[in-house]
Amino acid sequence: MEKMREDLKEITDQHEKFKFVEGTNTNEPKVTHIRETSSTLEAQIIGRSDEKGEILASLIDRMTEDITVLPIYGIGGIGKTTLAKMVYNSSHFKEYAQVWVYVSQKFDWKAIGNSIISQLAEKEERKHTEMQMIHNSLEKILDNKKILIVLDDLWEGDESRLEILMDMLRVGKGGNVVVLVTKRDEGIAKKISTIQPYKLAPLTDEMCWSIIRQKSAFESRGNKEQLEHIGKDIALKCAGVALAAKSLGHMLKSMKFREWESVRDSDIWNVSSLKDASSAHVLASLKLSYSVMPSYLKLCFAYCAIFPKGHKIVKDDLIHQWVSLGFSNWQFSEKYISQRLGLSFLEHSKSPSTIKLYDEDITLLTMHDLVHDLARSVMDDEILVSGKGDSIEGSCYHYALLDDCSKPLGMESSKIRALRFVHCDKIKIHDVLFSSNKSLRVLDLSECSMHKLPDSIGVLKQLRYLNAPRVQDATIPNSITWLSKLMYLSLRGSPAILALPKSIGEIEHLVYLDLSDCSRIEKLPESSGRLKELVHLIFQIALALEGTCIMLLPENVTKLRYLNVSQLINRAEGTIDSLINYICSNLSNMEHLDLSQNNMRSIPESICNLRKLHTLNLAKCVHLKEIPGSIGTMDSLKFVDINGCWIISKAPQLGSSALSLPHFGVQPGDGHSSSNLVLLQYMDPMVLKLSKLENVKSVEEAQRINLTGKKILEDLKLEWTPNAERFVDHKILMENLVPPSTLKKLEICGYSGVSFPAWLVLDQLPNLEHLVLRGMANLEEWTTSHSNGERHVLAQLEINDCPMLRMKPLPPKARNWMISNSANVLSSWEEFTGPHTNATSSFCAVPTTLYVENCNVPLYQWRLLQHLPSLTCLHINGSVDLTGSPEVILTSLLSEDSKARRQRLGRTAKMAEREQLATQKATSVVLQKNGITAALVRRINLPQTTCPVSL
């Protein structure tokens, strides 16, 4: 590690000496730029579908029991967590409240209990410290509820402590609590299980080869015939472990034939100190991937050993720490992150957090346990970890992860360059904690109890990075201004702070300043105008002030490129407008401007003065009505977020190289170039409205954006312009726009195909709640489900202007149906007899409301009604032919056949017949079966001999 730092320093000195500039390719590290946006589940999981089915079958058999505990055990990296996520996302548990808890080697039953409470409680609760308090809260939450809990990566083996955990989960009565536990040890799995634990077997060699093929882009290689037998030999060495196959596959992607042979024949496969051959092979594969990394990437990877196992790493914070330590610059660090994601040395973390600590748009990363073990082994002689039993005396540690901030660090720690504290949220920081740590460059106090930032902070003359959130004192010590080399300062979440030190401008190298949720800071000191290097400023939720809010911003900070002034919610409209005009007139270097959650009604034309603006965030500006059309002339603008701007009159029309979310209009490229759809390749939005899909020029464009991999996407609209010329057949294009399983709402408009692609079946979209089909005159057939849809229940199904549509094998289950100008949906069903009785019985538990508009089919031909036996309410708008006996109509509508019910309906019909209605045509009809509200079915274009019917 010391040699790496010396090499890096030499490179840096040469860079400065020869005045290399960014943009030249001389000495630039060659990094493969791979972005993988998978999170909860990968876009394509190879294998494990059979295992998922077996686990679901075991659990379904015990759905009536109060608590079921099923451990999944197996070696590290084999896919236990992935399998647990597959079960967690299954439609079988859609009716269940869900909890995900990462346990790790540090077992804390109180933390587990508080995590479950925080994820299930309707309102935020304080952390409980006593067992009885936790039990009382859990009892209220778990009683008579259906709940799925995943305890991921449980290591604890002490029976008494495990019994405390199990007692805590058993407190609920009358419900159904299903607990999945992932573990490595079979013995511990048997101690906590209530049913037979599930041993996860290794993947087959063929599956490992499939993963390597996928990760190495094998199909695009010209010499794949020569490589295939070598690749299969390498797959054998993975020993059925998915993590090994992923890491090797990505490494092989950039390697030539001879290098594939070297990997296969490496001596590293023969070195093992582990009894378990599979574990030895996965560690060998990770070491092999590490060994071929360039030195700068090895240094960045090894540094991650400073984080605890299972920790959620904020991506931007990690990059700032790398930069502060001199490992990299910002530009290359983004590439390093991408490289490590590809190697599976880092993973995106989207598992539910115990507490919402971060903003929605922050990228969180984590490391697999085995990868973390590798980082620790690489840094073993350089990192001091509390509880590891190391003797600090005579050692030369450069990094430290400590769990006690209540006493000063000794002289032995004087060479530590990066220091992080964990589990110190109840420990007060010692006043002279840092007095001897004069080499410190990175200091993370985010897990400390920050009653007051100590004055001794000023002795850290080499400090570049200071993360000190949630300060509870009203003042920040003046000594912080002595940190002239400080580049990163975060005081977020400190509403007690009244002001920054007046001489804050002395920190001349400050690049990043985060004051979010520092609500009592009225303005920045005058000296902040001297922060000439400041490029990133976050200043949220400021209180209303007298005068203008321009005073919030520092003057003369011309390098400012990132500004977040969101949530200035207490300010008058005029002051927000003046702030925007000030920004547009004075901050010409602005690249990222966040004005979200503010109350302005329009954006001024002066926004176009920001000729370098790349990103404009206007999300949740609920009063915003207008964005100037001239914004489309800004060549630099690449992204506009107007999500939640409900009353905006018109989405901005941007250039072909820019995108506006959630509304994205596809524009064809010039000549043979692709459409702008490919701009979505690296985006991962929650809401996405795609229009003008006829402008997509090739199937490859749809494949590149990888909709399936956008794991936070919940609301998707796919829209074609009616009768417009197209480049790609609608069905072929839609076959390649496969949404992720996380989708909750799907709207399809203007599709001209006769049938839908195979992915549009409800059992492949387990979380879908709202489906809209609109304007599809050619659509004739939709296969709604492969499994009769027994479990999937839509909250709402809307079908508009689809006159030829037939659905098979059965109608989907939906609580609300809305059908307009789509008569075939109502009438094109077989008679409800014989075999359909059993198939339809699964619908009985779903009370259904049906809204129908503009239907030219007589009511007695609405065979759909026969498939909705739990229909509780029918609304009809427009003219409907009720010709036919009331008996026929009522039999269609009613599932009850008791004598008393028939008699009551008969009397009601007679009463209605005696009424003399003058209205010849009704505009609406409501039929209700529950008897609570009797509604009149008035005459609707009926012959004189036909009586109106009321229920």
VEXTIKE-190665 format. One record per residue (C-alpha): x, y, z. Coordinates in steps of 0.5 Angstrom, whole numbers, plus 500, padded with zeros to 3 digits. Last residue first. Layout:
BEGIN
XYZ
...
REM end
This chain:
BEGIN
334496486
330500480
328497474
324501468
319498464
319495457
312496453
314503451
320501448
327503452
331509450
334509457
328509462
331510469
335505474
333508481
338507486
337504493
343505498
344500503
342494499
348492498
347490491
348497488
346499481
347506478
345509472
347516468
345520463
338518463
333518456
326519456
325522463
317523464
317517469
310514471
312510477
308503477
313499474
318502479
314499485
313492481
321492480
322493487
317488489
320483485
327485488
325483495
322477493
328475489
332476495
328473500
328466495
336466496
340467489
345472491
350473485
346478482
348482476
346477470
340474474
338482474
338483467
335476465
329477470
328484468
326482461
330484455
331491452
336495457
339498451
345503454
345511453
351514457
354513463
353507467
355505474
355498477
356497484
358491489
360486484
362480487
360475482
364478477
365473471
358473470
358481469
363480463
357477460
354483458
349481453
343483457
346490458
345491450
351493447
352500444
357502450
358509451
361509459
361503464
364504471
364497475
366496482
368490485
369487492
374481491
373475495
369472490
374472484
377466486
371462484
372464477
376458475
371453479
365456476
368457469
368449468
360448468
357455466
358462465
357463458
363465454
366472454
366477448
361482451
364487456
371487453
368487446
364494448
370498449
368505448
369506455
371501461
373503468
374497472
375498480
377492485
381488479
382481478
384480471
378477466
379470464
383466459
383471456
381478454
378480448
379487445
376490439
373497441
379499445
377506446
378506453
380500458
382502465
383497471
384499478
386496485
389490481
389484485
394478483
393472487
389467483
391470476
389465472
396462472
399464465
395471466
392477462
393474455
390480451
387480444
384484439
388491439
387495432
383501435
388502441
386508444
388507452
390501456
391503463
393499469
394501476
396496482
402492479
407489484
407482481
408484474
410477471
403474474
399480471
401478464
404484459
411480458
408476452
408482448
401485447
396483441
394486434
399492435
397499434
399502441
396509442
396509449
399504454
399506462
403502467
402503475
406499480
412497477
417494482
418488477
422492472
419494465
420490459
421495453
424490448
417487446
414493446
419495440
417489436
410490438
410497435
413495429
420500428
421506424
414509425
409513421
404517425
397514425
396515433
402518436
405512441
405512448
408508453
407510461
411508467
410509474
414505479
421505477
426504483
429498479
431501473
434494470
428492466
428498463
434497460
436503456
440500451
435495449
430500447
435503442
437496440
430495437
431501432
429508430
425510436
421516433
414512433
415512441
412519441
411519448
415516454
412518461
417515467
416516474
421513479
427515475
433511474
437514468
443511465
441509459
435514458
439518453
438512449
431515447
434521443
434517437
439514433
444517428
443514421
440521418
439526424
436523430
429522432
426525438
422521443
418525448
420524455
415527461
418524468
423527466
426532461
431530457
437533453
441531446
435532442
434539444
428541449
421542449
419544456
412540458
406545458
401547462
404546469
399544474
401538477
409539478
410533481
416531477
418537473
426534473
430537467
436534464
441535459
442543458
448545455
445547448
440552451
435553446
430549449
429553455
426559450
420556451
419559458
417554464
410555466
405553471
409552478
405552484
406544486
414545485
414538487
420537482
424543479
431540478
435543473
441540470
446541465
447549466
453552462
449557459
446560465
443566461
437562459
434562466
433569465
427568461
424567468
421560471
414561473
409560479
414560485
412556491
419552492
419544493
425543488
429549486
436545485
441548480
446544477
451547472
452554474
458557471
454564470
452565477
451572477
445574473
441567473
442566480
440573482
433572478
432566481
433569488
428575486
423570484
423566490
423573494
417575490
413568492
413569499
418565503
416559508
417554503
425555501
424547500
430547495
436552495
441547492
447550488
452546484
457550479
459556484
466558481
463565481
463566489
463574488
457574494
455569498
448566498
442567503
442575502
439573496
433571500
430578500
427583505
425580512
426573513
422567512
426561515
431557511
429550509
435548504
442551503
446546499
453549496
457545491
463549487
466553492
473555490
473562491
470562498
472569499
465571498
464567505
467573508
460576508
457571513
452566510
445568511
439566516
442560519
436557523
434552519
440548518
436543515
441542509
448546510
452542506
459546503
463543498
469546495
473549501
480551499
480558502
477556509
479563511
472565508
469562515
471568518
464570521
463563524
457560521
450562524
445560529
446552529
440549533
437546526
443542525
441536520
447538515
453540518
458538512
464541510
469538504
475542502
479543508
486546507
485552511
483549517
484555521
476557520
474551524
477554530
472559530
468554534
461553531
455556535
448554537
450547540
446541537
450539531
447534527
452533522
459533522
463530516
469534515
474532509
481536507
484536514
491537514
491543519
488538524
489543530
483547529
478541531
481542538
475547539
470541540
464541535
458541540
453536542
455532536
453525538
457521534
455516528
456522522
463524525
467522519
474525519
479525513
485528512
488527519
496528520
495532526
492527530
495529537
490534539
484530536
479528542
481534546
474536548
472529548
466527544
459525548
457518547
450516545
451516537
458513538
456506534
461508529
467513528
471514522
478516522
482517515
490519515
492516522
500518523
499521530
495514532
501512537
501519540
494518543
487519541
483523546
477519550
470519549
470518542
469510542
467506537
473506532
475505525
482507523
486508517
494510517
496505522
504505523
504500529
509501535
503501540
497500537
496493539
490490535
485486538
480487533
475490537
476497534
479497528
486500526
487499519
494499515
497492517
491489515
489493509
489487503
486483508
480488510
479489503
478481502
473481507
469486505
469483498
467476502
461480506
458483499
460491499
454497499
453503495
448508496
446513491
443520494
436522490
431520495
435524501
438520506
437518513
431515513
431510519
432502518
433503511
429498506
434495501
436499495
444498496
447498489
453493489
461494490
466489488
461486483
467487478
462491474
460495480
468496481
469499474
463504475
465507482
472507478
469511473
466516477
473517481
476519475
472525474
472527481
480526482
484520485
487517491
489524494
486523501
481528500
479526493
478519495
474522501
470526496
469520492
466516498
461522500
459522493
457514493
454514500
456508503
451503506
455499511
454491511
461490514
463497517
467502513
474503513
475497509
473501503
480504503
482497499
478499493
481506492
488503493
487498488
484502483
490507483
494501482
491498476
487492478
489485475
491482482
484484485
480480480
485474482
483476489
476475488
476469484
481466489
476468495
470465491
474458490
476458497
469459499
467453495
473448497
471449504
476447509
480454508
487456507
487455500
492456494
491452488
486457484
492462485
496458481
493461475
492456469
484459467
486466468
492466464
488462458
483468458
489473458
492469452
485470448
485477450
482481456
477487457
471482458
475477462
474482469
467482468
466475468
471473473
467478478
460475476
462468476
465469483
459472486
455467483
458461487
457454483
464452484
467458480
473454478
468450473
466457470
474458468
474451464
467453461
471460459
477456456
472451452
468458449
474462448
476459441
469459438
468466441
473469437
469475434
467477441
460480441
456474444
461474450
459480453
464478459
458479464
453475460
458469458
460469465
453468468
452463463
458459465
456459472
449457470
453451466
457449472
451448476
449453481
451451488
446448493
442453498
440449504
433450506
431450514
426445515
420448519
420452525
427454525
432458530
436452532
437449525
439455522
445456527
447449526
447450518
452456518
452461513
445464514
440468511
433468515
426469512
421470518
413469516
409473521
401471520
396474525
392472531
398474536
404478536
409477541
413471537
418476534
421478540
421471543
425469537
430475538
431473545
432466544
437468539
441471545
440465549
442460543
449464542
450463534
450470532
451470524
445473521
446475514
439478512
433478517
427478512
420479515
414478512
408481516
400479515
397482521
393480527
397483532
404485529
404492530
401492537
405487540
412490537
411496541
410493547
416488546
420494544
418497551
419491555
426490552
428497554
432502549
426504544
428508539
423514538
417512533
415515527
408514525
404508521
409503525
412498520
419500518
421503524
418498529
422492525
428497525
427498533
427490534
433489530
437495533
435492540
437485538
444487537
448482533
455485530
456480525
451482520
443484521
441487515
433488516
428488511
421489513
414487509
407488510
403482507
398483501
403482496
406476499
405471494
406477489
414475490
418481491
421478498
421471495
426474490
430478495
431472499
434468493
438474492
441474499
442467499
446467492
452463493
457469495
458466502
456458503
449456505
443457509
436459508
433460514
425459515
421462521
414461521
409465526
402465528
401459523
395459518
400461512
404454513
403451507
404457503
411457506
414451504
411452497
414459497
421456499
420451493
418456488
424460489
429454489
426453482
427460480
434460483
438460476
440466472
438473475
436478469
435485471
438484478
434485484
434490489
439494486
441494478
443500475
450497472
454503469
460500465
466505463
472501462
478505465
484506462
488511467
489518463
497518462
496522456
489522454
488530454
482533456
484535463
490539463
497537464
502542467
508538466
510539473
503539476
502532473
509530474
508531482
501527481
505521478
510521483
505522489
501516486
507512486
509513493
502512495
502505491
509503495
506505502
500500500
REM end
